[in-house]
Amino acid sequence: MRSALLSLLLLLWACGLQASAREVPAVALTAVLGDKVMLSVDGKNHMLSDGERTPEGILLLSHDGERAQLQHDGESFQVRLGEGAVRASYKPKATGSELKVYRDRMGMFRTPGTINGQLVSFMVDTGATTVAMSAETASQLGIDFIQASGGRQVGVSTANGMARAWPVTLDRVAVGALEEHFVEALVIEGRAMDDVLLGMSFLGRLDVSQNQGVMRLKSD
């Protein structure tokens, strides 16, 4: 009897290990077609209407023209059209985080941060449309901006005149405890700048205020 019970416990333990080791599916929204969406789950495409579920267990709760609200194992998450795959275990950032950035002697707001987990120096600029960096900086960060942009170029105005730039999407941008995923950015041809410009593609997702030389960045 004890041997049978021990065998049963070992079997349950092994099943638990197998379940915990299963990879959480990676999900991307690849198309929105009226009342249906196409989801890519671990590289396999599924066409769904609201309320339907993929064979991998991803439930489509609702969608609009650019995003889908999904659920997996009782946890809800969101994916956006055209952005990289998100693990179904992804949790949005906690609310209420705040960072204070102080004006330096040059009158600029600078703060350390990370792009895709790598340390950079940001210059915070609410007048800039997107995050921006030089091509040299992007290369130092391991960003293949030619491939990421599909070779598409745009013209931008710089202090030295017009220059080429490549639009890309950064996986992660963070300052302090504030982290955002899938942030639009421009990679501008030329040598490395001292700072990466932290523009509204990141700041626009936050509550930003400024008073007496202090800029406050706060998550919604």
WOBEL-V421636 format. One record per residue. N is the residue number from 1. SS is DSSP state (hx for helix, st for strand, lp for the rest). Layout:
# WOBEL-V421636
n->[N:N]
ss->[SS:SS]
This chain:
# WOBEL-V421636
n->[1:2:3:4:5:6:7:8:9:10:11:12:13:14:15:16:17:18:19:20:21:22:23:24:25:26:27:28:29:30:31:32:33:34:35:36:37:38:39:40:41:42:43:44:45:46:47:48:49:50:51:52:53:54:55:56:57:58:59:60:61:62:63:64:65:66:67:68:69:70:71:72:73:74:75:76:77:78:79:80:81:82:83:84:85:86:87:88:89:90:91:92:93:94:95:96:97:98:99:100:101:102:103:104:105:106:107:108:109:110:111:112:113:114:115:116:117:118:119:120:121:122:123:124:125:126:127:128:129:130:131:132:133:134:135:136:137:138:139:140:141:142:143:144:145:146:147:148:149:150:151:152:153:154:155:156:157:158:159:160:161:162:163:164:165:166:167:168:169:170:171:172:173:174:175:176:177:178:179:180:181:182:183:184:185:186:187:188:189:190:191:192:193:194:195:196:197:198:199:200:201:202:203:204:205:206:207:208:209:210:211:212:213:214:215:216:217:218:219:220]
ss->[lp:hx:hx:hx:hx:hx:hx:hx:hx:hx:hx:hx:hx:hx:hx:hx:hx:hx:hx:hx:hx:lp:lp:lp:lp:st:st:st:st:st:st:st:st:lp:lp:st:st:st:st:st:st:lp:lp:st:st:st:st:st:st:lp:lp:lp:st:lp:lp:lp:lp:lp:st:st:st:st:st:lp:lp:lp:st:st:st:st:st:st:lp:lp:st:st:st:st:st:st:st:lp:lp:lp:lp:st:st:lp:lp:lp:lp:lp:lp:lp:lp:lp:lp:st:st:st:st:st:st:lp:lp:lp:lp:lp:st:st:st:st:st:st:st:lp:lp:st:st:st:st:st:st:st:lp:lp:lp:lp:lp:lp:st:st:st:st:hx:hx:hx:hx:hx:hx:lp:lp:lp:lp:hx:hx:hx:hx:lp:lp:lp:lp:lp:st:st:st:st:st:lp:lp:st:st:st:st:st:st:st:st:st:st:st:st:st:st:st:lp:lp:st:st:st:st:st:st:st:st:st:st:st:lp:lp:lp:lp:lp:lp:lp:st:st:st:lp:hx:hx:hx:hx:lp:lp:st:st:st:st:st:st:lp:lp:st:st:st:st:st:st:lp]
